[in-house]
Amino acid sequence: MGSNSVVSNRRMPEKMNCFDLSPNSNSESEAEEVHVLAVDDSLVDRKVIERLLKISSCKVTAVDSGWRALKLLGLLDDEEEDKSSFSSSDGFEGLKVDLIITDYWMPGMTGYELLKKIKESSSFREIPVVIMSSENVMARIDRCLEEGAEEFIVKPVKLSDVTRLRDYYMATREIRSAESGINVNKRKLQESFDVSTASSSPSSSSASPPSLFSSSAPCSPSSLDSPTRRPKMTSFDHILI
């Protein structure tokens, strides 16, 4: 690997069925702001990544430790909060973020330990986590990717790295939004079908109405409706086929 290397858990296709996922896509969702939590104990590196994110039209919350990141996310329990170096009144809890970028080697809590805490949380395990490091250590990279990191970037981080991450997130958010809309419409259609069946056959109310989306139905849900989903976004192949 060169001086600036990226190891990723996923691929970024240009187009997938009806979705245009290219960086120059004119979809409305690209105009929406992505909120990134940046974690780095180095003031210089923290300012650099914060600047790059803002240039890429991202909203940024920057902190100097894994403990403070967990505090803002509301993931510290009472015992862990006692170990931290700030009071419960510092900052605010329950921060909502779309992407987390963290340095690997930090005092108190490493980026790997922060990654594990996030992936153990039912509320935040789906949030993509990117690890940064100035050291190109393969064992460290493999361990982070196996734990669920989206990417491992060897510093210095470039604007192209940040822009690529933003574009990837916006593309996956568009697909998740489409999935959500299809599932809602399917549920409403099923409810309407159930009501219609019950009102047209009052004498058979004790029998279970047929399911509109049962295996015997003539139509089948599209691949977007598949309930199978990995806990990390490693590829669009797990979302769309």
N, C-alpha and C positions, 0 to 999 in steps of 0.2 A: 504493500500500500504506500501511496505517496504521503506528502506532508499533510494533505487534507483528504481524508478518506471517509466514506460513508458506507456503513453496513446496514442493510435494511431487511426487515421481515416481510416486506410486501413489494408488489410490482405496481407500476402506475401506467395502465393502458391509456392510450389517447382517446379511444372511444369505446363504448360498451353499449350495444343495442341502440336505444334511442337517446342515450345520454352522451352529450359532448363533454368529455373530461379534459380537453386540452387546456393548457395554461391561458390561452387567449379566448376561452369561451365567454360569450356575452350573456350568460345566464344571470338572472337577477340575484341569485344567492351569492355570487362572487362579490357583490357590492356590500354584503353584510360583513360585520366586523367579527374577527376571530379573537377570542380572549385567551392570551397565553400567560401561563405562570412560569417565569424564568427564575431558576434557583442556582446561585453561584456565590461562593464565599469571597471570590476575588472581585473587588470593586471595579477594576479595569475591565475584566471580562464581562461582568454584569452590565456595565454601561454599554459595551460593544454589542452584546446580544439584544439589549433593550433598544438600542438605536436601529439595528437591523430590522427588528420586528416592527418598529414604528414606521420605518421606510416602506415596509411591506404592507402597510395599512392594518396592522394588528393592534389590538388593545393589549397593553402589557402591565402585569403586576410583577415586580421584581423583588426578591427576598434574598437574604444572605446565608440561609441555612435550611437544612431539611426539616429541623424542628419548627421553624417559623412557617415553612410551607404547609406542614401538617396542621399547624394551628389555624392558619387561614382557611384551610379546607374543612376544618372542624373534625379532624381525625385523631386528635390527642385525647387520651383518657386522663383521668385525674393523676394517676401515678406518673405518667409520661410528662404531664404538664409541670409537675413538681421538679422534674429533672431539667426542664428547659430553663433558659436564662432570661425569660421574659414573663411578665405577669399576665393573668387572664384578661386584663383590660387592654392589652396591646392589640392594635389592629382590629380585625373583625373576623368572626367565624362564618363558616358556610359559604366561602367564596365559590362562585360558579365559573369554571374555566372550560375551555374547549381542548386545550393542548398544554402539556407540561414539558418544559425543557430544563434539564438539570445537569450540573457538573457531576462527574463521578467522584472525584476525591475531595471531600469536604470534612472538616473537623466536627466531631460530635455525631454526625450521621452522614454516611456516604450516599451518593446518588443511587447506588444499588440497594441500600437499605430503604431509602425513600421509595424506590420503585416497588419493592416488596410490600411496603405498607399500603401503597395505592392499589396494587393489584389484589390485596386481601380485602379491600373495602367493596361492599356491594354497591355503594353509591358512585364510586370513582373508577372501578376496574376497567370500564370501557373507555376511559379517557386515554388517548394516545400519550405515551411517555417517550421522550427522546433523551438519550444520554450523550453528554459531551465529555471529552477528555483530551488532555494534551499528550497523553501517552497512548501509543498504539500497541496495546497488549491483547493478543488474540484470546487468551483464556478469559480475560476480563470482558471482552466483547461478547464472546459466546455465552458467558454466564448471564449477562444482561439480556441478550436476545431470548435465551431460554426462559428467563423469568417473565418475559412479556414486553420488553422494550420494543418500541416501534422502529427505532433506528439508533445507531451508535455513530456519532460524528466525531472525527478527530479534529481538534482545534488546529488552526484558527477557523471558526465558523464563517462561512461566506454568505453574502446576500442571496446567492442562488440556492443555497441550502434552505434558508428560511423561506424563500418564495416557493420552493418546491413543497415544503411541508404545509404551507398555507393552502396551496392549490389542491394538494391531496386531501386535506381535511374538508375543504369546501366541496369537493367532488363527492366524497363519501357522505357528507351531510345531505347533499341533494338526493342521493340514492336512499338514505334512511328516511328522508321526508316522503319520498315517493312510496316506500314500503308502508309507512304509517298510514298514508292516505288510502292505499289499496285495502289494508286490513280494516280500517274504519268503514269504508264503503261496503266491504264484504259482510261485516257484522250487521250493518243497517239493512242490507238486502236480505240476509238470513232472518232478521227479526220481522221484516215485512212479510216474508214468505210464510213464517210461522203463524202470524196473525191472520193472514189470508186463508191459510189452510184450516185454522181453528174455526173461523167464522163460517166457512163454507161447509164444514162437516161437524155440526154440533152433536150429532148422535154418536160420533166416534171420538169424543173428547178424551176418553180414558186411554186411547191408543196414542203412542208417541208419534208425532208428526215426522214425516220424512225430512231428512236434512238436505238442504239445497246443495251443500258441498260434500255430500257423502260419496263414497267410492262408486256408487251406482249412478250418480248424476251424470248427464251427458257432457257437462263442462268440468274443467279442472282448473284450479288456481294456477296462475303463472308462476314462473320460477322465483319471482320477487316475493311470493308469499311463503317461501320455504321457512319452516321454523328452525332449521339447522343453522347455527351461527356460532363461530368460534369466539372465545372471549377477547381475542385481539384481532385487529383488522390486518391480517397478513396478506390478503389478496382480494381483489374484486371477484375472483372466481368463486369465493364462498358466499357472495351476495347475489351475483347474477351469473347465469350459465349461458 
